[in-house]
Amino acid sequence: MKTIVITLQVPDGVNVSVGQSQASSKPFVAREDPPVPNGYCPIHEVPWKLIPAGVSRSKVDDQGNPKRFNAFYVCSEQGCNEKPPKVNENIDSLPF
């Protein structure tokens, strides 16, 4: 293992931390299941499937623990990456 010396000049009032990103320091906030979206997958024309809240099999936090996630909807067809529009998105107001 090598030791590297790094010198940083940081303005007063700026916090510097090593080894932990700001995103990972936020606590997990469990939310209720999202409401059932209207419509179907535009590619497969099948209803949306609820993925229940759980623990990731592939992603870990900075302590090495599996990351938790809230429930979300996806296409029912395996391998499809389509997701329904967010509930607060009004499709009619989109610019295209």
LINFENWO-V702756 format. One line per field, one symbol per residue. ss: DSSP state (~ for helix, > for strand, _ for the rest). psi: psi as a letter, one per 40 degrees, with the letter a starting at -180 (. if undefined). burial: + if it has 9 or more other C-alpha atoms within 8 Angstrom, else -. A space follows every 10 residues. Layout:
ss: ???
psi: ???
burial: ???
//
This chain:
ss: __________ __________ __________ _________> ______>>>> >__>>>>>>> _____>>>>_ _>>>>_____ __________ ~~~___
psi: iihhhhhhhh iiehhhiheh iddeehihhh iiiiihiiai hedefiiihh hiiahieehi aeeeihiiii iiiiidhheh eiiiiidehh ddeie.
burial: ---------- ---------- ---+------ --+---+--+ +----+++-- --+--+---+ +----+++++ ++++++---- --++------ ------
//
